[in-house]
Amino acid sequence: MYPNLFRFPEWLPLLGGEYVTSFGVMMLLAFLVAGFVVRHGMDRIGEDPEVAWDLLFMAVLGGIGGAKLYYVFLNWPRFMEEGLPFLVGRGGLVWYGGFFLAAVLVIWEMKRKDLPIPTMLDITAPALAIAYAVGRVGCFLVGDDWGRPTDAWVGIAFPQGAPPTRVDIIEQQFGIQVDPDLVAQYGQVVPVHPTQLYEVAMSTLIFLVLWRLRFHEHKPGWLFALWLSLAGVERFVVEFFRAKDDRFFGILTLAQILSLAIVALGIWGLSRRRRTAEAS
């Protein structure tokens, strides 16, 4: 793990002594990669490719703001106790919260610039997939969003994670009973499913599929609906391996409920935007 890449010199104004984290760098790269993919797509359809950076600004604004608001919603008691420091801390960038608000702002910007929204949504689909994969690399580097304890060959321990994969944290914070045999074998820091890497692999595969199908013959918006379906399935599956404390619906997490809704929306969109033989 490499949570901190380097530290600014103490004499530097404002930033002196602050760390540049690997998560922050990967998040920046995620937005930039998405911007270049969208720029390429806009150039391909004859729209001004530089407008992609205006859309990216809205995505950053909505992504960070929405993620923080969703994090507050999930951790309301902590927010009431800690106040503003809890909100402005480096943690709490929850994907679904960021996606929903970013989608609203980006679509608003598309309408404001009179862009063809269904076509633009198709262009953003591969960008969203690869950006998500890049962002999850950052989660892995800081040891965040890891999974349940495991003795499988894929298991990785995060002794300096955020938080560390210690037995007391897993049991008290996430309510997961750690197998005593696992503790006997590895001690108090146990290996867990590297769910960040699972998502990197699956989202990269989704990107490759979407990139291959970007010249589809269906109605505009079909590719975005396909991304919704695939991304929803990916998140639903990986949540079973995640160490989570928000399983409010039996064995399902809140993210899985949202994933099911997104899959349903995606399937509905696929059926609505699919070009039938009669329409060909």
C-alpha positions as CSV (number, residue, x, y, z in Angstrom):
1,M,0.0,0.0,0.0
2,Y,1.1,3.5,-0.8
3,P,-1.4,5.9,0.9
4,N,0.9,8.9,0.8
5,L,3.0,9.6,-2.3
6,F,4.9,12.7,-0.9
7,R,4.6,15.6,1.5
8,F,4.7,19.3,0.6
9,P,7.6,21.2,2.3
10,E,6.7,23.0,5.5
11,W,7.7,26.4,4.0
12,L,5.1,26.1,1.2
13,P,2.2,28.5,1.8
14,L,-1.2,26.9,2.5
15,L,-0.1,23.4,1.5
16,G,3.0,23.1,3.7
17,G,3.2,19.8,5.5
18,E,0.2,18.3,3.7
19,Y,0.4,14.9,2.1
20,V,-0.5,14.1,-1.5
21,T,-2.3,10.8,-1.3
22,S,-2.4,8.1,-3.8
23,F,-6.2,8.1,-3.6
24,G,-6.3,11.8,-4.5
25,V,-4.0,11.3,-7.4
26,M,-6.0,8.3,-8.7
27,M,-9.3,10.3,-8.3
28,L,-7.8,13.1,-10.4
29,L,-6.6,10.6,-13.0
30,A,-10.1,9.1,-13.1
31,F,-11.7,12.4,-13.9
32,L,-9.1,13.2,-16.5
33,V,-9.4,9.8,-18.2
34,A,-13.1,10.3,-18.3
35,G,-12.7,13.7,-19.8
36,F,-10.4,12.5,-22.6
37,V,-12.8,9.7,-23.4
38,V,-15.7,12.1,-23.6
39,R,-13.6,14.5,-25.6
40,H,-12.8,11.8,-28.1
41,G,-16.5,10.9,-28.5
42,M,-17.6,14.5,-29.0
43,D,-15.0,15.0,-31.7
44,R,-16.2,11.9,-33.4
45,I,-19.8,13.2,-33.6
46,G,-18.8,16.7,-34.7
47,E,-19.4,18.5,-31.4
48,D,-16.8,20.9,-29.9
49,P,-14.5,18.5,-28.0
50,E,-13.4,21.3,-25.6
51,V,-16.9,21.3,-24.1
52,A,-15.9,18.0,-22.5
53,W,-14.0,19.9,-19.9
54,D,-17.1,21.9,-19.0
55,L,-18.9,18.6,-18.5
56,L,-16.0,17.3,-16.5
57,F,-16.1,20.3,-14.2
58,M,-19.8,19.6,-13.4
59,A,-18.9,15.9,-12.9
60,V,-16.3,16.9,-10.3
61,L,-18.6,19.3,-8.6
62,G,-21.5,16.9,-8.4
63,G,-19.3,13.9,-7.8
64,I,-17.6,15.2,-4.7
65,G,-20.5,17.1,-3.4
66,G,-23.0,14.3,-3.8
67,A,-20.6,11.7,-2.4
68,K,-20.2,13.8,0.8
69,L,-23.9,14.4,1.2
70,Y,-24.6,10.6,0.8
71,Y,-21.8,9.9,3.3
72,V,-23.5,12.3,5.8
73,F,-26.8,10.5,5.3
74,L,-25.2,7.1,6.0
75,N,-23.4,8.5,9.1
76,W,-25.8,11.1,10.5
77,P,-25.0,10.4,14.2
78,R,-21.3,11.0,13.6
79,F,-22.0,14.1,11.6
80,M,-24.1,15.5,14.4
81,E,-21.4,14.7,16.9
82,E,-18.4,16.0,14.9
83,G,-19.9,18.7,12.8
84,L,-18.2,20.4,9.9
85,P,-14.8,18.6,10.3
86,F,-16.6,15.3,9.5
87,L,-18.0,16.8,6.3
88,V,-14.7,18.3,5.0
89,G,-12.4,15.4,5.9
90,R,-10.7,13.5,3.1
91,G,-12.9,10.4,3.6
92,G,-16.5,9.8,2.6
93,L,-16.4,9.8,-1.2
94,V,-19.3,7.4,-1.7
95,W,-19.8,6.4,-5.3
96,Y,-23.6,6.3,-5.6
97,G,-24.1,9.7,-3.9
98,G,-21.5,11.2,-6.2
99,F,-23.0,9.6,-9.3
100,F,-26.5,10.8,-8.8
101,L,-25.7,14.5,-8.2
102,A,-23.0,14.5,-10.9
103,A,-25.5,13.0,-13.4
104,V,-28.0,15.8,-12.6
105,L,-25.4,18.6,-13.1
106,V,-23.8,17.0,-16.2
107,I,-27.2,16.6,-17.9
108,W,-28.2,20.1,-16.9
109,E,-24.9,21.3,-18.6
110,M,-25.7,19.3,-21.7
111,K,-29.1,20.9,-22.0
112,R,-27.6,24.3,-21.4
113,K,-25.2,23.8,-24.3
114,D,-27.9,22.3,-26.5
115,L,-26.1,19.0,-26.8
116,P,-27.9,15.8,-28.0
117,I,-28.4,14.2,-24.6
118,P,-29.1,10.5,-25.6
119,T,-26.0,10.6,-27.8
120,M,-23.9,12.3,-25.2
121,L,-25.0,9.7,-22.6
122,D,-23.7,7.0,-24.9
123,I,-20.4,8.8,-25.1
124,T,-20.2,9.1,-21.3
125,A,-20.9,5.4,-20.7
126,P,-17.3,4.1,-21.5
127,A,-15.9,7.1,-19.7
128,L,-17.8,6.2,-16.5
129,A,-16.7,2.6,-16.7
130,I,-12.9,3.3,-17.0
131,A,-13.1,6.2,-14.5
132,Y,-14.6,3.9,-11.9
133,A,-11.9,1.4,-12.5
134,V,-9.1,4.0,-12.1
135,G,-10.7,5.3,-9.0
136,R,-10.9,1.9,-7.4
137,V,-7.1,1.6,-7.8
138,G,-6.9,4.5,-5.5
139,C,-9.0,2.7,-2.9
140,F,-6.7,-0.2,-3.1
141,L,-3.6,1.9,-2.6
142,V,-4.9,3.5,0.6
143,G,-6.4,0.2,1.9
144,D,-10.0,1.4,1.8
145,D,-13.3,-0.4,0.8
146,W,-11.9,-3.9,1.4
147,G,-13.9,-7.1,1.8
148,R,-14.6,-9.8,4.2
149,P,-11.9,-12.0,5.8
150,T,-10.7,-14.9,3.7
151,D,-8.0,-17.5,3.6
152,A,-8.2,-17.8,-0.2
153,W,-5.1,-17.1,-2.3
154,V,-6.5,-13.8,-3.3
155,G,-6.6,-12.5,0.3
156,I,-4.6,-9.4,1.1
157,A,-4.0,-7.9,4.5
158,F,-4.1,-4.1,5.0
159,P,-2.2,-3.4,8.3
160,Q,-2.1,0.3,7.5
161,G,-5.4,0.5,5.8
162,A,-8.2,3.0,6.2
163,P,-9.1,1.3,8.4
164,P,-6.7,-1.6,9.0
165,T,-7.9,-5.2,8.6
166,R,-7.6,-5.9,12.3
167,V,-9.9,-8.4,13.9
168,D,-11.3,-5.9,16.4
169,I,-12.2,-3.4,13.7
170,I,-13.8,-6.1,11.5
171,E,-15.9,-7.5,14.4
172,Q,-16.8,-4.2,16.2
173,Q,-17.2,-1.8,13.2
174,F,-18.6,-4.2,10.6
175,G,-20.2,-6.8,12.8
176,I,-18.5,-9.7,11.1
177,Q,-17.3,-12.6,13.2
178,V,-13.8,-13.5,12.2
179,D,-13.0,-17.3,12.0
180,P,-10.8,-18.2,15.0
181,D,-8.7,-20.4,12.6
182,L,-8.0,-17.4,10.5
183,V,-6.8,-15.5,13.6
184,A,-4.7,-18.4,14.7
185,Q,-3.0,-18.5,11.3
186,Y,-2.5,-14.8,10.7
187,G,-2.8,-13.0,14.0
188,Q,-4.8,-9.8,14.6
189,V,-4.3,-8.5,11.1
190,V,-6.1,-10.9,8.7
191,P,-6.3,-11.1,4.9
192,V,-9.5,-9.9,3.3
193,H,-11.1,-10.0,-0.2
194,P,-9.4,-7.2,-2.2
195,T,-12.8,-6.1,-3.5
196,Q,-11.2,-2.9,-4.9
197,L,-9.3,-5.1,-7.4
198,Y,-12.4,-7.1,-8.2
199,E,-14.1,-3.9,-9.2
200,V,-11.1,-2.7,-11.1
201,A,-11.1,-5.9,-13.2
202,M,-14.9,-5.9,-13.7
203,S,-15.2,-2.3,-14.6
204,T,-12.3,-2.5,-17.0
205,L,-14.0,-5.4,-18.7
206,I,-17.2,-3.3,-18.9
207,F,-15.3,-0.5,-20.4
208,L,-13.9,-2.8,-23.1
209,V,-17.3,-4.1,-23.9
210,L,-18.8,-0.6,-24.2
211,W,-15.9,0.6,-26.2
212,R,-16.3,-2.3,-28.6
213,L,-20.1,-1.5,-29.0
214,R,-19.8,2.3,-29.2
215,F,-20.8,2.1,-32.9
216,H,-24.0,0.2,-32.1
217,E,-27.0,0.5,-34.4
218,H,-29.6,1.0,-31.7
219,K,-31.2,4.3,-30.8
220,P,-29.1,6.9,-29.0
221,G,-29.0,6.1,-25.2
222,W,-28.9,2.4,-25.7
223,L,-25.2,2.1,-24.7
224,F,-25.7,4.2,-21.6
225,A,-28.6,1.9,-20.6
226,L,-26.2,-1.1,-21.1
227,W,-23.7,0.6,-18.8
228,L,-26.3,1.1,-16.2
229,S,-27.2,-2.6,-16.3
230,L,-23.7,-3.9,-16.3
231,A,-22.5,-1.5,-13.6
232,G,-25.5,-2.3,-11.4
233,V,-24.8,-6.0,-11.7
234,E,-21.1,-5.5,-11.0
235,R,-21.7,-3.5,-7.8
236,F,-24.5,-5.9,-6.6
237,V,-22.2,-8.9,-6.9
238,V,-19.1,-7.3,-5.3
239,E,-21.2,-6.1,-2.3
240,F,-21.5,-9.7,-1.1
241,F,-17.7,-9.8,-0.6
242,R,-17.5,-6.3,1.0
243,A,-17.1,-5.6,4.7
244,K,-20.1,-3.4,5.2
245,D,-22.1,-2.0,8.1
246,D,-25.1,-0.9,6.1
247,R,-26.9,-4.2,5.6
248,F,-30.3,-2.7,6.4
249,F,-32.2,-5.1,4.2
250,G,-31.3,-8.5,5.6
251,I,-28.2,-9.7,3.7
252,L,-28.5,-6.8,1.3
253,T,-26.7,-3.5,1.6
254,L,-28.2,-0.2,0.7
255,A,-25.8,-0.1,-2.3
256,Q,-27.3,-3.4,-3.5
257,I,-30.8,-2.0,-3.3
258,L,-29.7,1.0,-5.4
259,S,-27.9,-1.4,-7.7
260,L,-31.1,-3.4,-8.3
261,A,-32.9,-0.2,-9.1
262,I,-30.2,0.9,-11.5
263,V,-30.2,-2.5,-13.2
264,A,-34.0,-2.3,-13.6
265,L,-33.6,1.2,-15.1
266,G,-30.9,0.0,-17.4
267,I,-33.0,-3.0,-18.7
268,W,-36.0,-0.6,-19.2
269,G,-33.7,1.7,-21.2
270,L,-32.3,-1.2,-23.3
271,S,-35.8,-2.3,-24.2
272,R,-36.9,1.3,-25.1
273,R,-33.8,2.2,-27.1
274,R,-33.4,-1.1,-28.9
275,R,-33.9,-0.9,-32.6
276,T,-36.3,-3.5,-33.7
277,A,-36.3,-5.4,-37.0
278,E,-39.4,-3.5,-38.0
279,A,-37.7,-0.1,-37.3
280,S,-34.5,-1.0,-39.2
